[in-house]
Amino acid sequence: MSKPPRLTLPPAARAYRLSTARGEFAVHEAGGPEHGTALLVPGFTGSKEDFIALLEPLAAAGYRVVAVDGRGQYETPGPGEETAYELQELALDVLAQAAALDAPGPLHLVGHSLGGLISRAAVLRDASPFASLTLMSSGPAAIAEDQQARTKLLVMALEELRDTAPDTCMETVWAAMRAQDPADAEPDSPELSAFLHERWLRTVPEQLITTGRVLISEPDRIAELAAVPLPKLVLSGVVDYAWPVPLMDEMAVRLAASRVVVEGAEHSPNAENPQVTAGALVNFWQSFSGR
């Protein structure tokens, strides 16, 4: 679960609802498109807040930055139907968001974790809106076996409880997850704890069930993606529990992609070392745009 380093939007950012052909999506936006626009797609159990620390440095570098809640995630509503959250449906949402942004310059797509799989599916469906693709802490196929086991347990618990009231289902599973926290884990601040709890409760159970299944069953589509003529970046922390770092190293080679490992970060470099992550993104975008 990605934990934002702060929750207050920087002064230059704003929160609003982006209207698209596939509905409205809650977003955070900052900056102007002097050098381009970046669309940031969060991961499993995540939200736009996971990118909050990237908004200011990317905007200062001359980019319009838009971080989005996917359908059924936190402040974007979604139906209680599993089919609404299939990977191709979420990919179509990303393409609709790209169209709605109507970016006057290059549009860079950045997907974190599950968001990388969603972004990959969008690019494989239609790469034409995008100038580049960044896969952040996201791998070539399903997550590691030990994480598959944990995700299967979560999906099973949600499936068993979803016929109860949604709030009861999510509260029960939240309590069970918190009971598994290591006894020596550093406690979150009261503000962060309250946010993480609220975000969990406002996420649609069917979204987590369906996307959880994606994480444990997604096939390797790197050969297909390598054939798409977009500049690509594979970015990660020095350790990753979902996809081992050597696996992402190998994926970058297979994609002929740029590769960045962010020191001092694990699965969420966007939150754990945002300044270095922002710098890596800007350097990548400028490496082929000349700006």
N, C-alpha and C positions, 0 to 999 in steps of 0.2 A: 504494500500500500504506500503510494507516494505521499510524502508529507511536505507541504509547502513550507519554506523557511519563514515566510510571513504571509499574512492574509489581507493586508491593506493594499489597495491598488496605489501605484505611484500617481503623483498629481496629474501627469499627462495622459493617464489611461482612463477609459470609461467602460462601463458595463452596459450592455443593451441586448436586444434580441434581433438577430439577423434573419430577415425574411428571405426564404428561398422557395423554389418550386416544390420542395418536399417538406415544407413547414418552417416553423421558426426555431432557431437555436440560440441558446444563451451564450454570449461571447464576452470576452475582454479584448479591448483593442487599444493600441497605443501607436503613436508615430505617424509619419506620412511616407508615401511611397517614392521618396527621392531616388532610391536605388532598387526598390522592389517591394514586394509584399510577402510575408511569411504566414502560412496557415498551419497552426499547431494542433495536432490531434492527440488527445490523452489516451492513457492505457486502461487496463482492467481495474475496476473500482476507483478510477481516477476522475479528474474533472479539469476544467480550464485553469483552476487555481494552481495546479501542478506547474504551470508555466509562468506564474506571476513574477518570479524573480528574473525572468528573461525579458519581460516587456520593456523595462527602462533601458538596459544596455543595447538591445536590438533597435529600439526606436532612436536612441542617440547615434547609432551608426547609420541612420538614414533609411530605416525600413519601417513599413507599416506592418504591425504584428497583430495577428488575430488568433486568439486561443479559444477553442470551442468546447462546449459540453455536447457530446454526441446524444442521439436520441435515447431517452430513458436514463441519462446520466444527470444526476444532481438537479440543476435548474432547467434542464430541457425535458419536458414531459415525453412520455411514450406509452404506447398501448400495452396491455397485459397479454400479449400474444408472442410466442417464441419466434414465429416466422418473421416478425418485424425487425429482428436483430440478427438475422443471418448475415454472413460476411458481405455478400453481394449487396444487400440492402444498405448496410452501413457504408459501403464503397460508393453507392449512388448518392448517399447523403453528402459525402465529401465532395463529389463532383458538383452537386447542387450548391454547396457552400462556395466552392471555387467560382462558379458562375455568378452567384449573387454578389461576391466581392467586386466583380467587374474591375479587376486590377489593371491600371493603365500600363504597368511595366511588368517585369518578370514576377511570376508567382512561384514561391518555393514551398514545397510540401514537407512537413516534418512530423513523423509519427513516433510516439513513445510507446515501447512495449507492444501491447495489443494494438495500439494506434499505428504501429509500424506495419502490422499485418493488414489492417484496414487500409492504410495508405497504399501499400503494395497492391492490394486488390483494386483500388481506384485507378492506379496508374496502369495496371494490366488491362483494365477495361477501356480507359481513354487517357493517354498521357498528354494529349494536346494542350490542356490548360496550364501545364506545369513546366517550369524552367529547370527544376531539380527535385530530387527526392533524398531526404535524410531519414535513415532508419536508426533511431536512438534506442539503445538497449532492447533491440528486437532481433530475432533470429530467423533462420531459414525455414523453419518448420515448427512443430510442436515444442512446447517448453520441456525442460529437463524432466527425467522420470520422477525424481522425488517431488518436484513441484506439480507434476501431473497428479500424483496421488493426493496431494493437499487440495488441489483444485477439484478433483473428483468428489472428495468429501464435502466440499462447499456446495457443489452443484447438487449432490444428493440431498443435503440438508435443506436447501432451498426448494427442491422438488417436493420433499415430504411435507413442508410447512406452507407452501404457497396457497393452499386451499383455505388457510386461516386468513384473517384480516391481514392485508399487506404490512401494516405497521407491526403487528404481532409477529409475523414471519421474520421480518428484518430485525426486529429487536431481539428475538430469541437467538438468531444466528450471530448477531453482533456480540451478545453476552458470551456465547460459546467461543467465539474467536478470541475475545479478550481474556477468557480463562486460560487460553493457550499461550499467552504472552510470557516470555521468560521472566522469572522472578527478579533477575538482576537487570532487566531492561531499564534504560533511563526513561523516567516518566515524561510524557508530553506536557506542555503547558496547558493550563485550563482552557485557554482560548483555542488551541489547536485540537485538544481532545473534543471540545464541543463541536468544532467544525467537522472533524472526521466522523463523529457520530451522526450529525445532521446529514452530511453528504451520503453516508451509507443508507440512512433511513429514506432518503429521497430518491435513491436509485431504484429503478423498477426491477423486481426479482427476475422477471423473464429476460431482461437484458443481461443479467449476470449469469443466468443459466445457459443461455445460448452462446454468449461470448466465452464463457468458461469452457464449453465444449469445443469451441474453435481453438482455444489454447492447447487442448490436449489431443487434438486430432488434425491440425492443419498440416497438409503435405508440403514437401519441399518444392517451391516454385522459383528457385533462384535462376535456373536456366532460362525460364520464360522472362524473368525480370532483366536478366543480363542482355537480352535481345532488344530491350526498350532503349532507344538512343537518348537517354537523359543522363546528365551528370548525377552521380550518386555518392553519398557519404554514409559510412557506417561509424557511428559514434557510441561509445559506451564508457562506463567507469572501469576501474581496475579489477573489480570483482562483480560477478553477476550471478544471482541464484536462479534466474529464469532460463537464460541461455548462457552457457559458459563462455568466457571471453575468448578462448582459443577457437571456439565454434564461430564466433563473430569475426575473428581474424580471417578464418578460412572463407567465410561468406564474402568478405570484402574482396579477397583475391578472385573468387569466382565471378564477382560482379564487375571486376576491374574498377572498384570504387575507391575513393579516398577513405582513409582510416584514421580516426582520432580516438585515443584512450585518455580520458580525463582523470588526472590524478585527484585523489581525495574524494572520489565518488564511487558509488556502487551502481545499483539499478536505476537510480534517478539523478543523473548528472545535472539535469535541468533544475533540480531543487537542491542538490548537495554541493555543487560547485558551479553556480549559474554564470559567474563572470567568465570563467574559462570556457564553459560551454557556449556562451554567446559569442566569445571571440573566435572559437572554432567554426561556428556556423557562418559568421561574417567572412572569415578567411576563405572558407569553402566557396561561398557564393561569389566572392570577388575573384576567385581563382579562374573562373571561366567567363565572368562578365566584364572583367577589366575595371570594376568599380568597387 
